[in-house]
Amino acid sequence: MKTFLKILLAAVLLIVAIKLSPLLFIAALAGLIAAAVLGALGLSLLAALVAVVLAFAVALSPIWIPVLCVIGVISLFRRNSKPAAPTPPPAANVPPPIPA
């Protein structure tokens, strides 16, 4: 008797799902359309942000390009003028090599 009730319940749920499927289809379609609109809006806003950042970088290039050149020259000369690091003395607890 329990198996019959399970089969009957599954049949009733299947009928309800079939009757509600047009509503679920319309809701899913509306969700997809909303996601497409928001995605397009998000991409256009991202493109606008990239354009603003690029315009800002181009407008400030008379300032930051010479600054980068000066920093590069300074780092180049500092790197060449550094003395070589001294080699550390051998550790005291290392045994001498075995002669062959």
N, C-alpha and C positions, 0 to 999 in steps of 0.2 A: 504494500500500500504506500510506503514511503517513496519508493521509486516512481510510482505513478504521480504522486504529488510533485516530485521534483521535475518530472517531465512536463507536467501541466504548468508549473511555475515558469519553467524555461520558455514554453510556448507563449505564455501570456507576456513575458518580458520581451520576447522577440516581436510580438505583434505591436506592443507599445513602442519599441525602438523603431520599427518600420513606419509607424504612424508619425513619429516625431522626427524622422530623418529629414524631411524638407526644411523644418525649422532649424535643425542643426546645420544643414548645408548652408542655409542663408546666413546663419550666425558666423560660420567659419569663413564664408566668402566676404562678409563685412569686415571680419578681423584681418583677413589677408589684404583687403583694399586699404584699410587703415594703416597696416604695417608698411605697405608700399608707399603710401603718401608720406608717412613719417620718415621712412628711409630716404626718400628723395629729398625731403626737407633737410634731413640731417646731413646728407651728402652736399647739398648746396651750401649749408652753413659751414661745413668743414672746408669747402673750396673757398668761400669768402674769407675764412680765418687764415688760410694759407696765403691768399692774395694780400691780406693786410700785413701779415708778418713779412712777406717778401718785399712789399712796398716800404715797410719800416726799415728793413735791412738795407735796401737800396738808398733810402733817404739819409741814413746815418753812415753810409760807406765813406764819406770824406773824413769821418772821425775814426772809425774802427780799423780801416785798412792801414793807415800810418801807425796807429798804436800797435797793431799786430806786427808790422815790420820792425818797429823799434824793439818790441819784446823778443822777436826772433833773433835780431842782431845781438842783443844783450845776452840771451841764452847761448848763442853760438860762441861768443867770446868768453863767457864764464865757463863753458864746458871745456874749452881749449886751455884755459889758464889754470885749471885745477891741477895740483900735483898728483902724481900717481899714488895710490894708497899703498902704504908700506905692507910688506908681507908679514904675517904674524909669525912669531917664533914657534918652533916645533913644541908640541906638548911635552911636558916633563915626564909623564908617566908612560910614554911610548917606548917599548923595548927596542934596542938597536937591531938592525937587520942581521939575519943569520948569514954568515959568509958561505959561499958555495964551494 
